[in-house]
């Protein structure tokens, strides 16, 4: 022992103490760690795995803002977003809240109803008069004539049972002026001419809703003893 003691110095003592701490001190510290003594410096990278995290241990306050995306969220588990409540009723949008009255006016204030169209042709000999060419039911009747003097005669009669307004447009008849007028029930407006051509009548009743008829008539000579008439009629409410 005398020889050993004689060779010990300060460096030898420190080295021996460090050796004992290295061999036994670590095991002692790991088994006797105090509360809240382990920090981020004592954890190895990837040391904490999913299995080691307690269920529901991670709360919203622990998640960094902006780190979760749609890939991490099950959209079917989400409720209605508060600011999107109005989207649930988009089919009944506020801007369409007046749709039942169309800006305050009921449906009766707008054009509606049904209509029909027909076309007719007549070839008349001289002296044939007052022949019905076309009828717009409940509105007006168009009659044509071929006079003995070889003149064309056309007339439109109000058969609506109420007052009606009319317009007459001599589209292709020389020397005849357009005309606007009013027809009482059973009265008519007429044209007599030796010129072949094309005319249009429109009749609108003053009832509610109004009934409207349009007669588009073309006429000409079909030979020395005949007058030809062709009409297209449109009518409806």
C-alpha positions in Angstrom: 0.0 0.0 0.0 2.9 2.3 0.7 4.0 2.1 -2.9 0.5 2.7 -4.3 -0.1 5.6 -1.9 3.2 7.1 -2.9 2.2 7.3 -6.6 -1.3 8.9 -6.1 -1.7 12.4 -7.1 -4.6 14.8 -7.7 -5.0 13.8 -11.4 -5.2 10.1 -10.4 -7.9 10.8 -7.8 -10.0 12.8 -10.2 -9.8 10.1 -12.9 -10.8 7.3 -10.5 -13.8 9.3 -9.3 -14.9 10.1 -12.9 -14.6 6.3 -13.7 -17.0 5.4 -10.9 -19.5 8.1 -11.9 -19.4 6.9 -15.5 -19.9 3.2 -14.5 -22.6 3.5 -11.8 -23.8 7.1 -11.6 -25.9 7.0 -14.8 -28.0 4.0 -13.7 -28.6 5.6 -10.4 -29.7 8.9 -12.0 -32.1 7.2 -14.5 -33.9 5.4 -11.7 -34.2 8.4 -9.5 -35.2 11.2 -11.9 -37.1 13.9 -10.1 -40.5 15.4 -11.3 -40.2 17.8 -14.2 -36.4 17.2 -14.6 -36.5 15.8 -18.2 -36.5 18.4 -20.9 -36.1 18.6 -24.7 -32.3 18.2 -24.4 -32.7 14.8 -22.7 -35.0 13.4 -25.5 -33.5 11.8 -28.6 -34.9 12.6 -32.0 -38.0 10.5 -32.8 -38.0 9.1 -29.2 -41.7 9.9 -28.6 -43.9 7.7 -30.9 -47.7 7.5 -31.4 -48.0 4.5 -29.1 -46.4 6.4 -26.3 -48.9 9.4 -26.4 -51.9 9.0 -24.2 -55.3 9.0 -26.0 -56.8 12.5 -26.2 -53.6 13.9 -24.6 -53.0 16.3 -27.4 -55.5 19.2 -27.3 -56.2 22.0 -29.8 -54.1 24.4 -27.8 -51.0 22.2 -28.3 -51.4 22.1 -32.2 -49.5 24.8 -34.1 -51.8 27.1 -36.1 -51.9 26.4 -39.8 -50.3 22.9 -39.5 -53.4 20.8 -40.2 -54.8 20.5 -43.7 -57.7 18.7 -45.4 -55.6 15.5 -45.5 -55.6 15.4 -41.7 -59.3 16.3 -41.2 -62.3 14.0 -41.8 -64.8 16.5 -43.4 -67.8 14.3 -42.5 -67.1 14.9 -38.8 -67.4 18.6 -39.1 -70.6 20.5 -38.4 -72.0 23.6 -40.2 -69.4 26.3 -40.2 -71.0 29.3 -38.3 -70.3 31.8 -41.0 -71.8 29.5 -43.7 -75.3 29.3 -42.1 -76.7 31.4 -45.0 -75.4 28.9 -47.5 -77.7 26.2 -46.1 -80.6 28.3 -47.4 -79.1 29.4 -50.7 -82.0 27.9 -52.5 -84.2 30.5 -50.8 -81.7 33.4 -51.2 -82.7 36.7 -49.7 -82.2 38.3 -53.1 -84.9 36.0 -54.5 -87.3 36.6 -51.6 -89.5 38.7 -53.9 -89.7 36.1 -56.6 -93.3 35.1 -55.8 -94.4 38.6 -56.6 -91.8 39.6 -59.2 -90.7 42.9 -57.7 -94.1 43.5 -56.2 -96.3 42.6 -59.2 -98.3 39.4 -59.2 -98.1 36.9 -62.1 -101.2 38.3 -63.7 -99.3 41.5 -64.5 -97.0 39.6 -66.9 -97.6 38.1 -70.3 -98.7 34.5 -70.1 -101.1 32.1 -71.7 -101.2 29.9 -74.8 -101.4 30.4 -78.5 -102.0 28.8 -81.9 -101.2 29.3 -85.6 -103.1 28.3 -88.7 -102.7 29.0 -92.5 -105.5 29.0 -95.1 -105.8 29.6 -98.9 -108.8 30.5 -101.0 -109.3 30.9 -104.8 -112.4 33.0 -105.6 -114.1 33.7 -108.8 -115.6 37.1 -109.7 -118.6 37.9 -107.6 -117.7 35.6 -104.7 -117.9 37.8 -101.5 -117.8 37.5 -97.8 -115.9 34.1 -97.7 -114.3 33.2 -94.4 -110.6 32.8 -94.9 -109.4 32.5 -91.3 -110.8 32.6 -87.8 -108.9 33.4 -84.5 -111.4 31.8 -82.0 -112.8 34.3 -79.5 -111.0 37.3 -81.1 -111.6 38.0 -84.8 -112.6 36.6 -88.2 -111.0 37.4 -91.6 -113.2 37.4 -94.7 -112.3 37.9 -98.3 -114.1 38.9 -101.5 -113.5 39.0 -105.3 -115.9 41.6 -106.6 -117.5 41.6 -110.0 -115.2 44.5 -110.9 -112.3 42.2 -110.1 -111.4 44.0 -106.9 -109.9 42.4 -103.8 -112.0 42.8 -100.6 -110.7 42.0 -97.1 -112.4 42.6 -93.8 -111.7 41.7 -90.2 -114.6 41.4 -87.7 -114.4 41.6 -83.9 -116.1 38.4 -82.6 -114.7 38.7 -79.1 -117.9 40.1 -77.5 -115.9 43.0 -76.1 -114.2 46.2 -77.3 -110.9 45.6 -79.2 -108.1 47.7 -80.5 -106.7 47.1 -84.0 -103.8 48.0 -86.2 -103.6 47.8 -90.0 -100.4 47.8 -92.0 -100.6 47.8 -95.8 -97.1 46.2 -96.2 -97.2 45.9 -99.9 -100.3 47.8 -101.2 -99.5 51.1 -103.0 -101.6 54.2 -102.0 -102.9 52.8 -98.7 -102.0 54.2 -95.4 -101.4 52.3 -92.1 -104.3 52.8 -89.6 -105.0 52.4 -85.9 -108.6 52.1 -84.5 -111.1 50.7 -82.1 -113.8 48.1 -82.9 -116.9 47.4 -80.8 -118.3 43.9 -80.6 -119.5 42.7 -84.0 -118.0 45.6 -86.0 -115.3 45.3 -88.6 -112.5 47.1 -90.5 -112.1 46.5 -94.2 -110.0 47.1 -97.3 -111.0 47.2 -101.0 -108.3 47.5 -103.7 -107.5 46.6 -107.2 -103.8 46.2 -106.3 -102.5 42.9 -105.4 -100.3 42.9 -102.3 -99.7 42.1 -98.7 -101.4 43.4 -95.5 -101.3 42.7 -91.8 -104.1 43.2 -89.2 -103.6 42.8 -85.5 -106.5 42.8 -83.1 -106.3 42.9 -79.2 -109.3 42.7 -76.9 -109.5 45.0 -73.9 -110.3 42.0 -71.6 -108.0 40.8 -68.8 -106.0 39.0 -69.9 -106.1 40.3 -73.4 -106.6 38.0 -76.4 -104.6 38.9 -79.5 -104.9 37.8 -83.1 -102.7 38.6 -86.0 -103.6 38.1 -89.7 -100.9 38.2 -92.3 -102.5 38.2 -95.7 -101.1 38.0 -99.3 -103.4 38.3 -102.3 -103.1 38.4 -106.1 -104.8 37.5 -109.4 -104.9 33.9 -110.3 -106.3 34.4 -113.8 -108.9 36.5 -115.6 -111.7 35.1 -113.4 -110.0 34.4 -110.0 -108.6 36.1 -107.0 -106.2 34.2 -104.8 -105.8 34.8 -101.0 -103.4 33.3 -98.6 -103.4 34.0 -94.8 -101.4 33.0 -91.8 -103.1 33.6 -88.4 -101.7 33.6 -84.9 -103.7 34.1 -81.8 -103.6 33.5 -78.1 -103.8 35.1 -74.6 
